[in-house]
Amino acid sequence: MDTIKVAELFAGVGGFRLGLEGYDSPDHPEFHMPSAGPFQTVWANQWEPPGNESKQFAWRCYESRFGESSCVNEDINKVLNDYESGINDHGIPETIDMVVGGFPCQDYSVAKPLSQSGGIDGKKGVLWWDIHRFLSLKKPRYVLLENVDRLLKSPASQRGRDFAIMLSCFASLGYAVEWRVINSAEYGFPQRRKRVYIFAELTEAAWDTEKRIADGVISSAFPIVAPESCRSLEISDDPYVITKTFNASGSGKGKSPFGTAGSMQNFVVSTCDVIENYHGEHKTLGDVIVPPNEVPEEYYVPEDKLDRWRYLKGSKSEERVNKQTGFAYRYSEGSMAFPDLLGNPSRTILTGEGGSGASRFKHIIEVEGRFRRLVPDELDQLQGFPKGWTDTGMSDGHRAFCMGNALVVGVPHAIGKMLCSARC
């Protein structure tokens, strides 16, 4: 099979690359991971603020693991400006077969209609438009993106509008698309992390979009119970029209038309909510816990701090007062497990997982009668990275931040394997 040349955008610490390409370095044999197929990352981009090396921790980790000059640390918007003007190609190869990346969920609305030249003016959600621009320039055959599942129902004022804009852009470029919301724990991974994965293929072959939901590349990797029915809708070929009109009025305003799975070609969408169909091994938080001798003492929670953790994790219904307005209100929230259960998959890792302060959302576990926070090596493994992957000189807080921003490596690995199988 021919090599699939990959460009990794918003690369972080290299989750997509690790999942697709694997890792086999004589300098770090402990990090060996199998490849998903003949993938080769030929270009990567991860921009972090210049002038402050302490804030370039993700990019430094990427270069530490994949080699010097393996990742361009420059604003992708400037990179594309330079590329188009001929000032500097920043090493972008002529041929790219696949673009991958995890990017923030933003406002993708278009403030003005399409110009006479065919460009999109008044763009928001800049990072999506840079992906769109990259696809327009390089026309890769495949695209694999990851985002929070909130993307399917954003913004609150026009549920689903942003995703409709993305689908319209894909269709305008000739791509057919399939997507799935995947909760990694439902497929055996040790963390509950729900994210939407978007696979697109540049193709003229006709897709049966409803059938594609159950037997496409993503569902071949992550099986589902075949849906009994799907709903269909058409989306405009004009992002400006979508901005102004999509789900903008009527009873549908409060709910997105996009389900947890779907497929689109030529602006026609099939979509539905689906149920996982997995019967393999299930890993848990306890499977990644390191031995006590690898846990620094500062990760243990002192006895006099435990009540604060219990309070934050517990259920509440209490009167509170807004400090600015003086307005009194009742605040309520349910309880969370205290401590986190080692026999279950972990909760979703967030970027604020680091630091010693008590938090409702940080993990706290009990091992041999003592309570402690999770160490970075455990966070690496909950995302499917090798133990110690982010141990490249950054602080423990930055290691936690990187894992909060990362993806579960096994998800693109499984999708990549199925893509290669489909190509055979």
C-alpha angles and dihedrals in degrees: 000000000000119000115265106222110213134200113199115206123193084012100180108179093339107272097151092045093049092048096047105030099030123211130266115161126160087211092057109027089160089069097057113145128170121246123243091225141305094331120149121184105219099171136017136181130199116161121199129168114290123228095037113077092185089068095051094075099125093049091046090051091051092051092044091056102035102030141265114309091013091123131039111228099203136108105275090221091058091044091056093044090053092045094051094045093047093238095120130349091201088219096294105160123234092239124049119167100184138023120202134177150134112233136179121269105246142156106289097182122137116227097197135032123260111290124235089260092057097250125133114243131198094026124183127184087055097191094060090050090052089054089049090050092049090051091049091053101042103026096207116193094231137037128187119183135173129205142152113285088241086080090078092061105033135160108033091222093056109020112215096008096121094050090047089056090052092049091048090052092049091050092048089056092050099258127141113210140205126183140185137184103227124193101201094209090060088064099049103273118134096240133066100228120155115199137154117240119200121200119187131181128195100227144141093203113109117251125208091223096196093049090045091065091068102032106028127115095275097046091046086059095039109028123214137190104267107259117242093218142358134204123232133212139167123227128206122258088224116078090200091059089049090050091054103037115019110118088333099141144013132044093314092067092093097051134051117235090218117096129202090275134031151139135220138192130166092001093302116120133199115190143162143151114269140198124229119247106199127143102169135103119310118213124205142202088263091062092068100042112124123222117274092249088065094055117093113227092243090069092067115092115233116238092244090058097051095084090060091052090048091051094050092047094045132089117269140193108169144141115257133178127219105238094213101043102024089230113153120218141163116253119202135177137157129248127267128208113279111222105018109254114251091202093062133062111270124258118258113294111238129198090251093061092110128080131062099257121112114261139175091224103042119092121251122184137184118228123173091346096308128105120225146158123251117272121227093254088061092048090051090054095045086062092046096253118133114270107273096018093136094041093109102124099289122124122267088249091056091047089055091047091053092052091048088057096042132091132235100271094211093065098066088037091060093043090049092052091052092047090054091046091053091051093055 
